[in-house]
Amino acid sequence: MNENELELYLKPTYYLDFDDPKLQEYAQNLVNGIYDPIERAKIVYFAVRDKWRYNPYNIDLSPRVMKASSIFGRKLKEGYCVEKACLLGAIGRAVGIPTRFFFCDVRNHIGVENLIKVLKTDVLVFHGGVEMYLNGKWVKATPAFNEELCRYLNVKPLDFNGKEDSIFQQYDETGDQFMEYLKDHGIFSDIPHDKFVEELHKAYPHFFADGEGKAFQKFL
């Protein structure tokens, strides 16, 4: 991939609005004095993974709410997978690392009973992660599950070394299957909001009986 092609993955977008002054300041402070791209990528990954708690029960599909600056500015530091991927992608670009999104459907094999009850299925649709361009190749990073939650679920937190793909754990620490990838939705330079909402409509129609917006929240 040449420099002109990589430029697309270094620019601010509607959702990856890392030109927001507060977000930009945070990003620069994170990597202050660190110049190696892989070390920067690791710092950014662990910050997003652990400083923003994973919460899949508070999903607002309003575009302005899904922007990185909006996620960053919340009083409660939390988000679901797409939001945390958005934040990681934005901060990555802010510190000079080309980033892009990947999305897939996964099956949840563990007993998050309340989530399965809400979804009416154990399939998580359009689950989001980020690819970072490091040392001449794209490397996958999935920051959704914070360390505290992983310990609670008896799953080792996902590491990220900047050299190898870091995707959801296939097995928990007892050897039982944890996550299973089912469908790849592709690579995107920004959140494909229309496609995201379309897939949610198809998978979870009961969420949208009364329209869009905070459809998921009424099930809490």
C-alpha positions as CSV (number, residue, x, y, z in Angstrom):
1,M,0.0,0.0,0.0
2,N,1.5,3.3,-1.1
3,E,1.5,6.6,0.8
4,N,-1.3,8.1,-1.3
5,E,-3.5,5.1,-0.4
6,L,-2.6,5.4,3.3
7,E,-3.6,9.1,3.4
8,L,-7.3,8.0,3.4
9,Y,-6.7,6.3,6.7
10,L,-5.0,9.2,8.3
11,K,-7.7,11.9,7.7
12,P,-10.5,13.0,10.1
13,T,-13.9,11.7,9.1
14,Y,-17.4,12.4,10.4
15,Y,-17.1,9.6,13.0
16,L,-13.3,9.6,13.5
17,D,-13.2,13.3,14.3
18,F,-9.9,13.4,16.0
19,D,-9.4,17.0,15.0
20,D,-11.6,17.8,18.1
21,P,-9.2,19.8,20.3
22,K,-9.8,17.8,23.6
23,L,-9.5,14.5,21.8
24,Q,-6.4,15.6,20.0
25,E,-4.8,16.8,23.3
26,Y,-5.6,13.5,25.0
27,A,-4.1,11.5,22.2
28,Q,-0.9,13.5,22.1
29,N,-0.5,13.3,25.9
30,L,-0.9,9.5,25.7
31,V,2.1,9.1,23.5
32,N,4.2,12.0,24.7
33,G,7.9,11.1,24.2
34,I,7.1,7.8,22.4
35,Y,7.9,7.8,18.7
36,D,8.0,4.2,17.7
37,P,4.6,3.5,15.9
38,I,4.2,0.0,17.4
39,E,4.7,1.3,20.9
40,R,2.3,4.1,20.2
41,A,-0.3,1.6,18.9
42,K,0.0,-0.5,22.0
43,I,-0.4,2.5,24.3
44,V,-3.5,3.6,22.4
45,Y,-5.0,0.1,22.3
46,F,-4.7,-0.5,26.1
47,A,-6.0,2.9,26.9
48,V,-9.2,2.4,25.0
49,R,-9.5,-1.2,26.0
50,D,-9.3,-0.6,29.7
51,K,-10.2,3.1,30.4
52,W,-13.6,2.8,28.6
53,R,-15.8,0.0,30.1
54,Y,-17.6,-2.3,27.7
55,N,-21.3,-1.7,27.9
56,P,-23.6,-3.3,25.2
57,Y,-26.8,-2.2,27.0
58,N,-26.8,1.4,26.1
59,I,-26.9,1.8,22.3
60,D,-27.9,5.0,20.7
61,L,-27.8,4.9,16.9
62,S,-27.9,8.7,16.5
63,P,-24.8,9.6,14.3
64,R,-23.7,12.5,16.5
65,V,-23.7,10.2,19.5
66,M,-21.4,7.7,17.7
67,K,-18.7,10.2,16.9
68,A,-15.3,9.7,18.6
69,S,-15.5,13.1,20.2
70,S,-18.9,12.3,21.7
71,I,-17.7,9.0,23.0
72,F,-14.6,10.6,24.5
73,G,-16.6,13.4,26.1
74,R,-19.0,11.2,28.1
75,K,-19.1,11.5,31.8
76,L,-19.3,7.7,32.0
77,K,-16.3,6.2,30.2
78,E,-18.0,3.3,28.5
79,G,-19.2,2.1,25.1
80,Y,-20.1,-0.9,23.1
81,C,-17.8,-2.6,20.5
82,V,-18.4,-0.2,17.6
83,E,-18.0,2.9,19.8
84,K,-14.8,1.6,21.3
85,A,-13.5,0.7,17.9
86,C,-14.4,4.3,16.8
87,L,-12.4,5.8,19.6
88,L,-9.4,3.5,19.0
89,G,-9.5,4.4,15.3
90,A,-9.7,8.1,16.0
91,I,-6.9,8.2,18.6
92,G,-4.7,6.0,16.4
93,R,-5.1,8.5,13.5
94,A,-4.4,11.4,15.9
95,V,-1.0,10.0,16.7
96,G,-0.1,9.2,13.1
97,I,-1.2,5.6,12.7
98,P,-3.3,4.7,9.7
99,T,-6.5,3.0,10.9
100,R,-9.7,1.5,9.4
101,F,-12.7,-0.5,10.6
102,F,-13.5,-4.2,10.2
103,F,-16.9,-5.6,11.1
104,C,-18.2,-9.2,11.6
105,D,-20.9,-11.3,13.2
106,V,-19.8,-13.4,16.1
107,R,-21.5,-16.0,18.3
108,N,-21.3,-15.6,22.1
109,H,-20.8,-19.0,23.8
110,I,-20.6,-17.7,27.3
111,G,-23.4,-17.1,29.8
112,V,-24.1,-13.4,29.4
113,E,-27.7,-14.4,30.0
114,N,-29.2,-10.9,30.2
115,L,-27.7,-9.9,26.9
116,I,-28.9,-13.1,25.1
117,K,-32.3,-12.5,26.6
118,V,-32.4,-8.9,25.2
119,L,-31.0,-9.9,21.8
120,K,-33.1,-13.1,21.6
121,T,-30.1,-14.7,20.1
122,D,-26.4,-15.4,21.0
123,V,-25.2,-13.8,17.8
124,L,-23.7,-10.4,18.0
125,V,-24.2,-8.7,14.6
126,F,-21.8,-6.2,13.1
127,H,-19.3,-6.4,15.9
128,G,-16.5,-3.8,15.3
129,G,-12.8,-3.8,15.5
130,V,-9.9,-1.8,14.1
131,E,-7.0,-2.5,11.7
132,M,-3.8,-0.5,12.2
133,Y,-1.1,-0.2,9.5
134,L,2.2,-1.1,11.3
135,N,5.5,-2.2,9.8
136,G,4.0,-2.4,6.3
137,K,0.9,-4.5,7.1
138,W,-2.6,-4.2,8.5
139,V,-2.9,-5.6,12.1
140,K,-6.3,-6.3,13.7
141,A,-7.1,-5.0,17.2
142,T,-10.3,-5.4,19.1
143,P,-10.5,-3.2,22.2
144,A,-14.1,-4.0,23.2
145,F,-13.6,-6.1,26.4
146,N,-11.9,-4.3,29.2
147,E,-9.7,-6.2,31.6
148,E,-12.1,-6.0,34.5
149,L,-14.9,-7.6,32.5
150,C,-12.6,-10.3,31.2
151,R,-11.5,-11.3,34.7
152,Y,-15.2,-11.5,35.7
153,L,-16.0,-13.7,32.7
154,N,-12.9,-15.9,33.4
155,V,-11.3,-14.9,30.1
156,K,-7.8,-13.7,29.6
157,P,-7.8,-10.1,28.4
158,L,-6.8,-9.7,24.8
159,D,-3.2,-8.7,24.4
160,F,-1.9,-6.6,21.5
161,N,1.7,-6.5,20.4
162,G,1.3,-4.4,17.2
163,K,2.7,-7.3,15.1
164,E,0.0,-9.9,15.1
165,D,-3.8,-9.8,14.8
166,S,-5.6,-9.5,18.2
167,I,-9.2,-10.8,17.8
168,F,-11.7,-12.2,20.2
169,Q,-10.6,-15.1,22.3
170,Q,-11.8,-18.4,20.9
171,Y,-11.6,-20.1,24.3
172,D,-11.9,-19.0,27.9
173,E,-9.4,-20.0,30.6
174,T,-11.1,-23.3,31.2
175,G,-10.9,-24.4,27.6
176,D,-14.5,-23.8,26.7
177,Q,-15.4,-22.0,23.5
178,F,-15.9,-18.3,24.1
179,M,-16.4,-16.5,20.8
180,E,-16.9,-17.7,17.2
181,Y,-16.6,-15.7,14.1
182,L,-19.5,-16.2,11.7
183,K,-19.5,-13.6,8.9
184,D,-17.1,-10.9,7.7
185,H,-18.8,-7.6,6.6
186,G,-15.6,-6.1,5.2
187,I,-13.2,-3.1,5.7
188,F,-14.3,0.5,5.9
189,S,-12.5,3.9,6.3
190,D,-15.3,5.2,8.4
191,I,-18.4,3.7,10.2
192,P,-20.8,2.6,7.5
193,H,-23.8,3.8,9.6
194,D,-26.5,2.9,7.1
195,K,-25.2,-0.6,6.7
196,F,-24.8,-1.0,10.4
197,V,-28.4,0.0,11.1
198,E,-29.6,-2.2,8.3
199,E,-27.9,-5.2,9.7
200,L,-29.3,-4.5,13.2
201,H,-32.8,-4.2,11.7
202,K,-32.5,-7.6,10.1
203,A,-31.1,-9.3,13.2
204,Y,-33.1,-7.6,16.0
205,P,-36.3,-6.3,14.5
206,H,-38.0,-6.2,17.9
207,F,-35.7,-3.2,18.9
208,F,-37.2,-1.0,16.2
209,A,-40.9,-1.4,16.7
210,D,-41.1,2.3,17.9
211,G,-38.5,3.7,15.6
212,E,-34.8,4.3,15.8
213,G,-32.8,6.5,18.2
214,K,-32.4,4.8,21.6
215,A,-34.2,1.7,20.5
216,F,-32.0,-0.7,22.6
217,Q,-32.4,1.3,25.8
218,K,-36.1,0.5,26.2
219,F,-35.1,-3.2,26.9
220,L,-33.0,-2.4,29.9
